[in-house]
Amino acid sequence: MGLGAGNTLYYECFSGISGDMHLGALIDLGVPLEHLRAELGKLELVNEFELVAEPDSKMVISGS
């Protein structure tokens, strides 16, 4: 999957969105986990977090 310019994602977060929800949505849309790790690695917080993604399901709702 290419991540070039022209790809646009719009959120309608009338009650907000957490960081983990945002990252899970990106992964479910096809953004490679390694791409997110590489981009987040550019922050000076690399030792402050661990990025782990796994599928989950509760009732009829599923996501990462």
C-alpha positions in Angstrom: 0.0 0.0 0.0 1.4 3.4 -0.9 1.2 6.2 1.5 1.7 9.0 -0.9 0.2 12.5 -1.0 -3.4 12.6 -2.0 -4.5 10.0 0.6 -6.7 11.9 3.0 -8.4 10.6 6.2 -11.1 12.6 7.9 -12.2 12.0 11.4 -15.5 13.2 12.8 -14.7 13.0 16.5 -17.6 14.8 18.2 -16.6 13.4 21.6 -12.8 13.1 21.0 -10.5 10.2 20.2 -7.6 8.7 22.1 -4.1 8.1 20.7 -4.5 4.4 20.9 -7.8 4.6 19.0 -6.2 6.7 16.3 -3.3 4.3 15.9 -5.6 1.3 15.8 -7.7 2.9 13.1 -4.7 3.6 11.0 -3.5 0.0 11.3 -6.9 -1.3 10.5 -6.9 0.9 7.3 -3.7 -0.7 6.2 -0.9 1.6 7.4 2.0 -0.8 8.2 2.9 -1.1 11.8 6.6 -0.7 10.9 5.8 2.6 9.2 4.2 3.9 12.4 7.1 2.6 14.5 9.6 4.4 12.2 7.7 7.7 12.3 7.1 7.6 16.1 10.7 6.7 16.5 11.6 10.2 15.2 10.2 11.6 18.5 12.6 12.1 21.4 10.3 9.8 23.4 11.4 6.5 21.9 12.2 5.0 25.3 8.9 6.2 26.8 6.5 3.9 24.9 6.1 0.5 23.3 3.9 0.1 20.2 2.1 -3.2 20.2 -0.8 -4.0 17.9 -3.1 -7.0 18.0 -6.7 -7.6 16.8 -9.4 -7.7 19.4 -13.2 -8.1 19.4 -15.9 -7.3 22.0 -19.5 -8.1 21.2 -19.8 -7.3 17.5 -17.1 -4.6 17.4 -13.6 -5.5 16.3 -10.4 -3.5 15.8 -6.8 -3.2 16.6 
